[in-house]
Amino acid sequence: MTPRPNPPEVDRVAAARAAIVARRARATIKRDIAVRARTALDVAQQAWDDPASTEAGLRVTELLTSVPQLGPARSARVMLDLGISDKKRVGGLGARQRDRLRGYLTARQGAEPSRLVVLAGPTAVGKGTVSAYIRDHHPEVKLSVSATTRVPRPGEIDGVHYYFVSDAEFDRMVSEGELLEWAVVHNSFRYGTPRHPIEVALAAGRRVLLEIDLQGARQVRAAMPDALLVFLLPPTWEELVRRLIGRGTESAEEQQRRLETAKTELAAQNEFDARVVNREVGQAASEVVELMDAPFRATTFG
């Protein structure tokens, strides 16, 4: 048998570095569970939502032993009771094993607080940028993905930023009651929110963020009165105009139409439970996430 050649030195070095990064990432997750910055239930759900995530690569034993007051011996007994091998990774569990693990974690620590938060505001205020920051930095929050009949902008990915559908498919979703809300935006394209993923996430105790326009927010308020409506404000009108013109994704005529719509949208801010001023994306995102655990009352941040 011909001996297998050794991998080049550069490959070994790269693999070693990648392994170190992965171990550090897993260590951070386990530490977050241990200090109660995250729950094991949240980590498991993130693993199932994103099979490529660091959370998915955790062994179930690592997940359980990170839970405060649940040491190796008790974790081993739990694994035996749940019928899960100590070799299994969280992302590799089958549907029944996931249900058993989810049930155990929910019974032990309680379901995470669930709330639907609706983020709306005038055009070009930065709703999408703030939502993307939350998606990237707050994995405990599930972002709802809207359906739209417009074409993707540069860099947008179907199923991540939006579900890009035809007019015929959108008609079908409306007729079959699959949308929590929908609207024609800027007298052009239709946008809507698939209902089922939101209901499933809330039933599982997840925090859900829905980024939509003013019309959609009003429909959600009627359909789900317990939802928290957050209005994202620009620092000034001049800054809003600068952002709209600066992004260069619309014609001059479209820009003017959107600015007229923005004036109407800004006038509706008092319909919302809370207001956040988007001076800096990271700060605005943190304030939106904080509101997920706040009482229902009119609030302004920033």
C-alpha positions as CSV (number, residue, x, y, z in Angstrom):
1,M,0.0,0.0,0.0
2,T,1.4,3.4,-1.0
3,P,1.8,5.5,2.1
4,R,-0.4,8.6,2.3
5,P,1.7,11.8,1.8
6,N,1.9,14.2,4.6
7,P,0.0,17.4,4.1
8,P,2.1,20.5,3.3
9,E,3.4,22.4,6.3
10,V,1.2,25.4,5.5
11,D,-1.9,23.2,5.6
12,R,-1.0,21.9,9.1
13,V,-0.4,25.4,10.4
14,A,-3.7,26.7,9.0
15,A,-5.5,23.7,10.4
16,A,-3.9,24.2,13.8
17,R,-4.9,27.8,13.9
18,A,-8.4,27.1,12.9
19,A,-8.7,24.5,15.6
20,I,-7.5,27.0,18.2
21,V,-10.1,29.6,17.0
22,A,-12.8,27.0,17.2
23,R,-11.8,25.9,20.7
24,R,-11.8,29.5,21.9
25,A,-15.2,30.1,20.4
26,R,-16.6,27.0,22.1
27,A,-15.0,28.1,25.4
28,T,-16.7,31.5,25.1
29,I,-20.1,29.9,24.7
30,K,-19.5,27.6,27.6
31,R,-18.4,30.5,29.8
32,D,-21.5,32.5,28.8
33,I,-23.7,29.6,29.9
34,A,-21.8,29.3,33.2
35,V,-22.2,32.9,34.1
36,R,-25.8,33.0,32.9
37,A,-25.1,35.4,30.1
38,R,-26.8,32.9,27.8
39,T,-28.9,29.8,28.5
40,A,-28.2,26.3,27.3
41,L,-31.6,26.4,25.7
42,D,-30.7,29.5,23.6
43,V,-27.4,27.9,22.6
44,A,-29.1,24.7,21.5
45,Q,-31.7,26.6,19.5
46,Q,-29.0,28.6,17.8
47,A,-27.2,25.3,16.9
48,W,-30.4,24.0,15.3
49,D,-31.1,27.2,13.5
50,D,-27.6,27.4,12.0
51,P,-25.9,24.1,11.4
52,A,-22.6,25.9,10.5
53,S,-22.4,27.8,13.8
54,T,-20.0,27.2,16.6
55,E,-23.0,26.3,18.8
56,A,-23.8,23.4,16.5
57,G,-20.2,22.0,16.9
58,L,-20.5,21.8,20.7
59,R,-20.9,18.3,22.1
60,V,-24.0,17.8,24.1
61,T,-21.9,16.9,27.1
62,E,-20.1,20.2,26.8
63,L,-23.4,22.0,26.7
64,L,-24.8,20.3,29.8
65,T,-21.7,20.5,31.9
66,S,-21.6,24.2,31.3
67,V,-25.0,24.7,33.0
68,P,-24.5,25.9,36.6
69,Q,-24.9,23.2,39.2
70,L,-25.0,20.5,36.6
71,G,-21.7,18.7,36.8
72,P,-20.2,15.8,34.8
73,A,-21.9,13.0,36.8
74,R,-25.4,14.5,36.6
75,S,-24.9,15.4,33.0
76,A,-24.0,11.8,32.2
77,R,-27.2,10.6,33.9
78,V,-29.2,13.1,31.9
79,M,-27.6,12.0,28.7
80,L,-28.5,8.4,29.5
81,D,-32.1,9.3,30.3
82,L,-32.4,11.3,27.1
83,G,-30.9,8.5,25.0
84,I,-28.1,10.7,23.7
85,S,-24.6,9.4,23.1
86,D,-21.7,11.3,24.7
87,K,-20.2,11.6,21.2
88,K,-23.1,13.5,19.8
89,R,-22.8,17.2,18.9
90,V,-25.8,19.5,19.5
91,G,-26.2,20.3,15.8
92,G,-26.1,16.6,14.9
93,L,-29.1,15.5,17.1
94,G,-32.1,14.0,15.4
95,A,-35.6,15.5,15.7
96,R,-36.6,13.3,18.6
97,Q,-33.4,13.9,20.5
98,R,-33.8,17.6,20.0
99,D,-37.3,17.5,21.4
100,R,-36.1,15.5,24.4
101,L,-33.2,17.9,25.1
102,R,-35.4,21.0,24.5
103,G,-38.0,19.6,27.0
104,Y,-35.3,18.9,29.6
105,L,-33.7,22.3,29.4
106,T,-37.1,24.0,29.4
107,A,-38.2,22.1,32.5
108,R,-34.9,22.8,34.3
109,Q,-34.5,26.5,33.6
110,G,-37.8,27.6,32.1
111,A,-38.4,28.8,28.6
112,E,-36.6,32.0,27.6
113,P,-38.7,35.2,27.6
114,S,-40.6,35.4,24.3
115,R,-41.6,38.6,22.7
116,L,-42.3,39.8,19.2
117,V,-40.7,43.2,18.7
118,V,-41.6,45.2,15.6
119,L,-38.9,47.6,14.4
120,A,-40.3,50.3,12.0
121,G,-39.4,53.8,10.9
122,P,-39.0,56.1,7.9
123,T,-37.2,55.1,4.8
124,A,-33.3,55.3,5.0
125,V,-33.4,55.5,8.7
126,G,-31.2,52.4,8.9
127,K,-33.7,49.7,10.0
128,G,-32.0,47.1,7.9
129,T,-28.6,48.0,9.2
130,V,-29.7,47.9,12.8
131,S,-31.4,44.6,12.2
132,A,-28.3,43.1,10.6
133,Y,-26.2,44.2,13.5
134,I,-28.6,42.4,15.9
135,R,-28.5,39.3,13.7
136,D,-24.7,39.3,13.8
137,H,-24.1,40.2,17.5
138,H,-27.2,38.9,19.3
139,P,-27.8,35.2,18.3
140,E,-30.4,34.8,21.0
141,V,-32.7,37.0,18.9
142,K,-34.4,35.5,15.9
143,L,-34.9,37.8,13.0
144,S,-38.0,37.3,10.9
145,V,-37.4,37.2,7.2
146,S,-39.9,39.1,5.1
147,A,-41.1,38.2,1.6
148,T,-41.0,40.8,-1.1
149,T,-41.8,41.2,-4.8
150,R,-38.9,43.6,-5.5
151,V,-35.6,42.4,-6.9
152,P,-32.6,41.9,-4.7
153,R,-30.2,44.8,-4.1
154,P,-26.5,44.2,-4.5
155,G,-25.3,41.8,-1.7
156,E,-28.8,40.7,-0.6
157,I,-29.3,36.9,-0.3
158,D,-32.6,35.1,-0.8
159,G,-33.8,33.6,2.5
160,V,-31.3,35.7,4.6
161,H,-32.3,39.3,3.9
162,Y,-35.7,38.6,2.2
163,Y,-37.6,35.9,0.5
164,F,-37.7,37.2,-3.1
165,V,-40.9,36.0,-4.6
166,S,-42.9,36.6,-7.8
167,D,-46.2,38.4,-7.8
168,A,-48.1,35.2,-8.4
169,E,-46.4,33.5,-5.3
170,F,-47.1,36.5,-3.2
171,D,-50.8,36.4,-4.3
172,R,-50.9,32.7,-3.2
173,M,-49.4,33.5,0.2
174,V,-52.0,36.2,0.8
175,S,-55.0,34.1,-0.3
176,E,-53.9,31.2,1.9
177,G,-53.4,33.3,5.0
178,E,-49.7,32.6,5.2
179,L,-48.8,36.3,6.0
180,L,-49.0,38.0,9.3
181,E,-49.1,41.3,7.5
182,W,-48.4,42.7,4.1
183,A,-48.4,46.0,2.3
184,V,-47.5,47.9,-0.9
185,V,-44.5,50.1,0.0
186,H,-43.6,53.3,-1.8
187,N,-46.4,52.6,-4.3
188,S,-44.3,49.9,-5.9
189,F,-43.4,46.5,-4.4
190,R,-45.2,44.4,-1.9
191,Y,-43.7,43.2,1.4
192,G,-45.1,40.6,3.8
193,T,-44.2,38.6,6.9
194,P,-44.6,34.8,6.9
195,R,-46.7,33.9,9.9
196,H,-45.6,30.3,10.7
197,P,-41.9,30.9,11.5
198,I,-42.8,33.6,14.0
199,E,-45.5,31.5,15.7
200,V,-43.1,28.6,16.0
201,A,-40.3,30.7,17.4
202,L,-42.5,32.4,20.0
203,A,-44.0,29.1,21.1
204,A,-40.4,27.9,21.7
205,G,-39.7,30.9,23.9
206,R,-37.6,32.9,21.4
207,R,-37.3,36.6,21.2
208,V,-38.3,37.6,17.6
209,L,-37.5,40.8,15.8
210,L,-39.6,41.9,12.9
211,E,-38.3,44.8,10.7
212,I,-41.2,46.2,8.6
213,D,-42.8,49.4,7.4
214,L,-45.4,51.5,9.1
215,Q,-48.4,49.9,7.4
216,G,-47.2,46.4,8.4
217,A,-46.6,47.5,12.0
218,R,-50.2,48.6,12.3
219,Q,-51.4,45.3,11.0
220,V,-49.2,43.4,13.5
221,R,-50.6,45.6,16.3
222,A,-54.1,44.5,15.3
223,A,-53.2,40.8,14.9
224,M,-50.8,40.6,17.9
225,P,-51.7,43.3,20.5
226,D,-48.9,42.0,22.8
227,A,-46.2,42.8,20.3
228,L,-43.8,45.7,21.2
229,L,-43.6,48.3,18.5
230,V,-40.4,50.3,18.3
231,F,-39.9,53.3,16.1
232,L,-36.4,54.0,14.8
233,L,-35.7,57.8,14.4
234,P,-33.0,59.6,12.5
235,P,-30.9,62.1,14.5
236,T,-32.2,64.9,12.2
237,W,-34.3,65.3,9.1
238,E,-31.1,66.5,7.3
239,E,-29.3,63.3,8.2
240,L,-32.2,61.2,6.9
241,V,-32.0,63.0,3.5
242,R,-28.2,62.5,3.4
243,R,-28.5,58.8,4.1
244,L,-31.2,58.3,1.4
245,I,-29.3,60.2,-1.3
246,G,-25.9,58.8,-0.2
247,R,-26.9,55.1,-0.6
248,G,-27.6,55.7,-4.3
249,T,-30.0,52.8,-4.8
250,E,-32.9,54.9,-6.1
251,S,-33.4,57.3,-8.9
252,A,-34.0,61.0,-8.2
253,E,-37.7,60.6,-8.7
254,E,-37.8,57.6,-6.4
255,Q,-35.8,59.5,-3.7
256,Q,-38.3,62.3,-3.8
257,R,-41.2,59.9,-3.4
258,R,-39.5,58.2,-0.5
259,L,-38.8,61.5,1.3
260,E,-42.5,62.4,1.0
261,T,-43.4,59.1,2.4
262,A,-40.9,59.6,5.2
263,K,-42.6,62.8,6.4
264,T,-45.9,60.8,6.8
265,E,-44.1,58.0,8.6
266,L,-42.3,60.3,11.0
267,A,-45.7,61.8,12.0
268,A,-46.9,58.4,13.2
269,Q,-44.1,57.8,15.7
270,N,-46.5,58.4,18.7
271,E,-48.4,55.3,17.8
272,F,-45.4,53.2,18.9
273,D,-44.5,51.9,22.4
274,A,-40.9,53.0,22.3
275,R,-38.6,55.2,20.2
276,V,-34.9,54.7,19.5
277,V,-32.7,57.4,17.8
278,N,-30.2,55.8,15.3
279,R,-27.2,58.0,15.9
280,E,-24.8,55.0,16.0
281,V,-25.8,51.5,14.7
282,G,-24.3,49.4,17.6
283,Q,-25.9,51.6,20.3
284,A,-29.2,51.7,18.6
285,A,-29.2,47.9,18.2
286,S,-28.3,47.4,21.9
287,E,-31.2,49.6,22.9
288,V,-33.6,47.6,20.7
289,V,-32.5,44.4,22.3
290,E,-32.8,45.9,25.8
291,L,-36.4,46.8,25.0
292,M,-37.2,43.1,24.6
293,D,-37.2,42.7,28.3
294,A,-38.6,46.1,29.2
295,P,-42.1,46.8,30.4
296,F,-44.6,48.1,27.8
297,R,-44.5,51.8,28.0
298,A,-43.6,54.8,25.8
299,T,-39.9,55.2,25.8
300,T,-37.3,57.2,23.9
301,F,-33.6,56.3,23.7
302,G,-30.7,58.2,22.2
